[in-house]
Every structure is written in structure tokens, then in C-alpha cells.
Amino acid sequence: MYLLIEECYASGKTKKNFCEEKGISLHKFYYWRRKYKTNQNSSEKRFIPVSIRQQAGSVREIKMHFPNGVMLELPAGTSLVQLRAMISLV
């Protein structure tokens, strides 16, 4: 659902028109938007600076190791929207 929230922001459409096109209720959209914003605010406080190690050759995947032991591996072509969605699940 977070991807739909971001898609709505990027579309420039009114929330009502966007929800009608996607077949979701406005109430449901606002519920998930509130969760999305809460998650964004708490996530911003938990990030720390990172350094990027680049190895010889082309980059094939993105690997992230989180303090809780979770390791996230994604293809190098992963969009920022998808990357953000995956990080929010950790």
C-alpha cells in the first residue's frame, strides 16, 4: 500500500481521483497515508551514515546489513520507491 501512497504523490492527481482510479476507498487511503507518514518519521531518525564500497566491475546487487541481523539483497536496478518500501519492512 505504501507504493500506492508514493504513486499518488507522484501522479499530481487529487487523492479522490487517484483512489477512484485505483478502486480504493478514500478512507482506506487516508488510513495508510497516516501509517506511511508515521513510518517515514520514525525511519528518518534511525538511519545512520553509510559508506559505499565499490568493487571492480559492474555492480549487480545492493546489499544492506541492518543492526537487527537482517540482510537485504536487491538487484542493482531496483528503483528508489521499491528500495524505500523494502527498507520500511525491516
C-alpha positions in Angstrom: 0.0 0.0 0.0 2.9 2.3 0.6 3.8 2.1 -3.1 0.3 3.4 -3.9 0.8 6.3 -1.5 4.0 7.3 -3.3 2.4 6.7 -6.6 -0.4 9.1 -5.7 2.1 11.8 -4.6 4.0 11.4 -7.9 0.8 11.5 -10.0 -0.2 15.0 -9.2 -3.8 13.9 -9.1 -6.2 14.7 -6.3 -6.5 11.9 -3.7 -10.1 11.4 -4.5 -9.5 11.0 -8.3 -6.5 8.7 -7.6 -8.5 6.5 -5.3 -11.4 6.2 -7.7 -9.0 5.2 -10.5 -7.4 2.6 -8.3 -10.6 1.3 -6.8 -9.8 2.0 -3.2 -11.8 4.0 -0.7 -10.7 7.4 0.4 -10.9 6.3 4.0 -8.6 3.4 3.4 -6.1 5.7 1.5 -6.0 8.2 4.5 -5.5 5.3 6.9 -2.5 4.0 5.0 -1.2 7.5 4.4 -1.2 8.2 8.1 0.7 4.9 8.7 3.1 5.8 5.9 3.9 9.2 7.4 4.4 7.8 10.9 6.7 5.1 9.4 8.7 7.8 7.5 9.1 9.9 10.5 10.4 7.1 12.7 12.6 5.7 9.9 14.3 9.0 9.4 15.5 9.0 12.9 17.0 5.5 12.7 19.3 5.9 9.7 23.0 6.4 10.1 25.6 7.5 7.5 26.9 4.7 5.3 29.9 4.2 3.2 29.8 2.6 -0.2 32.4 0.1 -1.2 32.7 -0.3 -4.9 34.5 -3.4 -6.3 36.0 -3.8 -9.7 33.4 -4.5 -12.4 29.8 -3.5 -12.6 27.5 -3.5 -9.6 25.0 -6.4 -9.8 23.2 -6.0 -6.5 22.7 -3.8 -3.5 23.4 -5.4 -0.1 22.4 -3.9 3.2 23.1 -5.3 6.6 20.9 -4.0 9.4 21.8 -4.0 13.2 19.0 -6.4 13.9 20.7 -9.1 11.7 18.6 -8.7 8.6 20.5 -8.6 5.3 18.7 -7.2 2.3 20.0 -8.1 -1.2 18.3 -6.4 -4.2 19.2 -6.1 -7.9 21.3 -3.0 -8.8 18.4 -1.7 -10.9 16.0 -1.5 -8.0 14.0 1.8 -8.1 14.2 4.1 -5.1 10.5 3.6 -4.5 10.9 -0.1 -4.2 14.1 0.3 -2.1 12.3 2.5 0.3 9.4 0.1 0.5 11.7 -2.8 1.3 13.6 -0.9 3.9 10.4 0.1 5.6 9.6 -3.6 6.1 12.8 -4.2 8.1 
